[in-house]
Amino acid sequence: MFSTVFHALAPVFLTIVVGALLRRLRFLPADFFAGLNHLAFWVCLPCLLFLEISRCPIAGGAALQTIGLVALAMPPTLLVAWLLTRLLRVPPVSRSAFLQGAIRGNLAYIGIPVIAYALAGNPKASALAALIMAPLTPLYNVVSVMLLAPRHPAGTFWQRWRPTLAAILTNPLILACLAGLAAFWWHITLPTAVTRTVAMLGSAGLPAALLALGASLQFERLREQFLPASAAALTRVVIGPLIGLGLIAWFGLTGECRTIAMLYLACPTAVASYVMADRMGADKELASAIVVLSTVYAFPVMAGVLILINR
């Protein structure tokens, strides 16, 4: 069992480490990693998600149950995070970043590759994981906007929300998921040359994203924010899976759906949470620290999840 868990997690996390080392050793310029992340976000990952979702052979019932479970785990996780902001006396200016970091998972950059390796013997697993991710991606974005929106903002409603709403509506991952769902639902088949091109670009998505993620981790920002960032990070990677265990018994999920749900709930905080916190005037330093610590804490938690559900 240890060997199975190790071989499922090690490729993902070692690729992240390689990205961090390449940045630390200045093997490549910082602009390269920014460009790599841009390529992964706008081209490669959307291609991967579209292709996996559009050709998913799974019927919708199992996917809908899993989507419902992951979505239902969010409100109680958010409640725990809110209680922690009071217990730890997190300043009001930092609460929105804390709450967002506690509930927004890195499904594309961490969840999909871990699931792909953990369920490598199941050819349907990656497609099912992508199909389940499709509605969760816009859900995380919308909830993040609601959490980060200023409570006493200036300007009209449209002036305050237009940039963020535009960012959500033009998010390539969301658009790729929606396009994949449309192709899946209406059985749309692309020409062979187009499909192979999309597949070739999509195959570069996960390594590009993981290298860029590793290069983006800034450990120097942790000192002042360690306690609240740790609390939010542990809420994300520990409380979510614990709530998920109870929901799995209620939903009766089994097999690959159970594995996908638990791994999604154990994913670290999405790197995009830092970008959105910065864009909306929240505590970006805390948001960055949560990303780093949740990524570190997710390693043993995901290993524990895989051992637990495969006993």
SVG drawing of the C-alpha trace seen along z (x, -y; Angstrom):
<svg xmlns="http://www.w3.org/2000/svg" viewBox="-28 -56 49 59">
<polyline fill="none" stroke="black" stroke-width="0.4" points="0.0,0.0 2.8,-2.4 4.3,-1.8 1.0,-2.6 0.6,-5.8 4.2,-6.9 4.1,-6.3 0.8,-8.2 1.9,-11.3 5.7,-11.4 5.6,-12.4 3.3,-15.4 5.2,-16.7 8.6,-16.0 7.7,-18.0 6.7,-20.9 10.0,-20.6 11.9,-20.7 10.1,-23.9 11.0,-25.4 14.7,-24.4 14.9,-25.7 13.6,-29.1 15.9,-29.0 19.0,-28.1 18.1,-30.7 18.5,-28.0 15.8,-29.9 14.7,-33.5 11.7,-34.3 9.9,-35.5 10.1,-32.0 8.0,-30.6 5.5,-33.4 5.2,-32.6 5.0,-28.9 2.1,-29.5 0.4,-31.7 0.8,-29.0 -0.6,-26.3 -3.5,-28.5 -4.6,-29.8 -3.8,-26.9 -2.6,-23.6 -4.9,-23.0 -8.0,-24.1 -7.1,-21.7 -6.7,-18.9 -9.9,-19.6 -12.0,-20.0 -10.7,-16.7 -11.1,-14.7 -14.6,-16.0 -15.9,-15.8 -14.9,-12.1 -15.8,-11.0 -17.5,-7.6 -19.1,-7.8 -22.9,-8.4 -23.8,-11.6 -25.3,-10.1 -22.1,-9.1 -20.5,-12.4 -23.5,-14.5 -23.3,-12.7 -19.6,-13.4 -20.1,-17.1 -22.9,-17.4 -20.7,-15.9 -17.7,-18.2 -20.0,-21.2 -21.9,-20.3 -18.6,-20.1 -17.9,-23.8 -20.5,-25.4 -19.4,-23.5 -15.7,-24.0 -16.4,-27.7 -18.2,-27.8 -15.1,-26.2 -12.9,-28.8 -15.1,-31.6 -15.0,-30.4 -11.2,-30.2 -11.0,-33.8 -12.8,-34.7 -10.7,-32.4 -7.4,-33.6 -8.6,-37.2 -7.7,-37.5 -7.9,-41.2 -10.9,-42.2 -8.7,-43.2 -7.3,-39.6 -10.5,-37.6 -11.7,-37.4 -8.3,-36.0 -8.4,-33.5 -11.9,-32.3 -11.1,-32.0 -7.9,-30.1 -9.8,-27.7 -12.3,-26.6 -10.8,-27.1 -9.0,-24.0 -6.4,-23.6 -8.3,-21.0 -6.6,-21.6 -3.0,-21.8 -2.9,-19.3 -6.2,-17.3 -6.2,-16.1 -2.6,-14.9 -2.8,-13.1 -6.0,-11.4 -4.5,-10.4 -1.6,-8.7 -3.6,-7.3 -6.1,-5.7 -3.7,-4.9 -5.2,-1.5 -8.6,-3.0 -8.8,-4.5 -12.0,-6.3 -10.6,-8.1 -9.1,-11.2 -12.1,-11.8 -14.4,-11.4 -12.2,-13.7 -12.4,-16.4 -16.1,-16.0 -16.6,-16.5 -14.3,-19.5 -16.3,-21.3 -19.0,-22.8 -16.8,-23.1 -14.4,-25.5 -17.0,-28.3 -18.4,-27.5 -15.1,-28.2 -14.6,-31.4 -18.1,-32.8 -17.8,-32.0 -14.3,-33.6 -15.7,-36.8 -18.5,-36.9 -16.0,-36.4 -13.4,-39.0 -15.9,-41.7 -15.4,-44.8 -18.0,-45.3 -18.1,-49.1 -16.8,-49.7 -16.9,-52.9 -18.6,-53.4 -21.6,-51.8 -22.4,-48.1 -21.3,-47.6 -18.1,-49.5 -17.1,-47.4 -18.0,-44.0 -17.4,-44.4 -13.6,-43.6 -14.1,-40.5 -17.2,-39.2 -15.3,-39.8 -12.4,-37.7 -14.7,-34.9 -16.6,-34.9 -13.3,-34.9 -11.5,-32.3 -10.1,-29.7 -10.5,-26.8 -14.2,-27.6 -14.8,-28.1 -13.0,-24.9 -15.1,-23.0 -18.3,-24.5 -17.2,-23.7 -16.3,-20.1 -19.7,-19.7 -21.5,-20.9 -19.5,-18.5 -20.1,-15.7 -23.9,-16.4 -24.5,-16.8 -22.0,-14.1 -20.0,-16.6 -16.9,-15.0 -14.1,-17.2 -12.1,-16.3 -9.3,-13.9 -6.5,-16.5 -8.1,-18.9 -8.5,-16.3 -4.9,-15.2 -3.7,-18.8 -5.8,-19.5 -4.5,-16.2 -0.9,-17.2 -1.3,-20.6 -3.2,-19.1 -0.5,-16.6 1.9,-19.5 -0.7,-21.0 0.1,-19.1 3.9,-19.3 3.8,-22.9 1.4,-23.8 3.2,-21.9 6.6,-23.4 5.1,-26.9 3.4,-26.2 6.7,-25.1 8.4,-28.2 5.7,-30.5 6.0,-29.3 7.6,-32.0 8.6,-30.6 10.1,-33.9 6.5,-35.3 5.6,-32.8 7.2,-34.3 4.7,-36.9 1.6,-35.0 2.5,-31.5 -0.2,-31.0 -3.3,-32.2 -2.0,-30.8 -1.5,-27.4 -5.0,-27.5 -6.5,-28.3 -4.3,-25.7 -5.2,-22.9 -8.9,-23.8 -8.6,-23.3 -6.7,-20.0 -7.9,-18.4 -11.4,-19.6 -12.7,-19.3 -11.7,-15.6 -13.1,-14.9 -16.5,-16.4 -16.2,-14.4 -16.0,-11.1 -19.3,-11.8 -20.9,-12.8 -19.5,-9.8 -21.4,-7.5 -24.5,-9.5 -24.2,-9.6 -23.0,-6.0 -20.2,-6.8 -17.9,-3.9 -15.0,-3.1 -13.3,-5.9 -16.0,-8.5 -15.1,-8.1 -11.4,-8.5 -11.9,-11.5 -14.1,-13.2 -11.7,-12.7 -8.6,-13.8 -10.4,-16.9 -11.4,-17.8 -7.7,-17.3 -6.3,-19.5 -4.2,-22.5 -5.4,-26.1 -5.5,-27.2 -2.7,-29.5 -5.4,-31.7 -6.6,-32.6 -3.5,-34.8 -4.1,-36.5 -7.8,-37.2 -7.0,-38.4 -4.4,-40.9 -6.9,-42.0 -9.7,-42.6 -7.6,-44.4 -7.6,-41.6 -4.6,-40.5 -2.4,-39.1 0.5,-38.2 -1.8,-36.0 -3.2,-34.5 0.3,-33.7 1.3,-32.1 -1.9,-29.9 -1.0,-28.6 2.5,-27.6 1.6,-26.0 -1.5,-24.2 0.7,-22.7 3.2,-21.4 0.5,-20.1 -1.4,-18.4 1.4,-15.9 0.9,-13.7 -2.9,-14.3 -3.3,-13.0 -1.1,-10.0 -3.3,-9.3 -6.5,-9.7 -5.2,-7.1 -4.3,-4.7 -7.6,-5.1 -9.9,-4.6 -7.9,-1.7 -7.7,0.4"/>
</svg>
